[in-house]
Amino acid sequence: QQAAEVIQHISSSAPDQGVPNEVLEGAKCVAVIPKLVKGAFIVGGEHGTGVATCRTSNGSWSAPAPFSVSGISWGAQIGGKSTDLVMFIMNDQGMNDLLAGHIKVGADVSAAAGPVGRSASADAGYKAGILTYSASKGAFIGASLNGAELQQDTRATRDWYGKDVPFRDILQGNVPVPNEDARAFVSAVQNAKEASTR
């Protein structure tokens, strides 16, 4: 639910504070870490959980795959006590690493703070496999997440899907969407992309 709300803000944010259309149109996967709280320290940095969806071969978006993230260091650009983080995975290498169920931002795949503004060019970012944003109250700013590690959350996977399902199967669209909240998230991603092409 929280992840769906974060994505809905993309479409409703002011044009100069939004995610560029080029990024929305080009993203192969979208990962959202809602309500990451500052000060929830675990050894090795901040820790959070999120959901990811990838575009499948038939152009739709996959059921959401739950992941945990660790080792986020707060850049000066991420303000406030709580923030939502959104990651757009832009190239095949980033997508393949995510499908494998483990990705280290900035090490396995190059990452950059995402450009901001509806019509902003993503040229600088196209060289990066992952573009990341921090969202607060519906305004998006580019955020650097280098060093953060994402891993499949196996416990949440079992809770949602009733059994162990490989990340790859979920993100390639081989698994049905498990419930209404999950469907709302996938719909929000689809709608944000469609809004960007209008």
C-alpha positions, 0 to 999 in steps of 0.5 A: 500500500505504501509503495503504491502511494509513493508511485502515485505521487510521481504522477501528481508531483509538480512538474519541476519536482517530478521524475522525468518522463524519459526515466519512467518510459525507459525503466526496466524495473521499479523498486520502492522502499517506502518510509525508510526511517533515519536512526533505525540503525542496524550494523552496517547502515540503514535497513529497510524493506521494499517491493520491486516490479519489472516489465515483462516480455509482453510489456506488462509489469510483474507481480511485486517481489519483496526485498530488504535493503541494507547499508544505505548511507544517508547523503546530505541531500536526504532530509527529514526523519523519514523518506521514501526511496524510489529506484529505476533500473534502466539497463539489462545489467541492473535488471539481471542482477535484480532478477538474481535476487541480489544487487549492490548499488554502485558496485555491480551496477553503476548508479546515479542520483536521478535527474528531476523535472518532467522534461529533464533529460536523462542523458547523464543518467542513461550511463547509469544502470540505476537512477535513484530518488528520495521522495518527501511529501510528493517532491522528488530529489535525486539521491545517491544510494551507492553501497546499498545492498538489495536482497530478496526477502524470503520471509515476505515472499513466503508470506505473500506467495505461500512458498519460496519463489525465486525472485526471477520467477516473480519479476519475469511475470511467471507468478500471479499477483497475490492480492489487492494491495499488490495489484494496486502497486503494479497498477500505480507503476503502469499508470505512472508510465502511461501518464508520462507518455501522454 
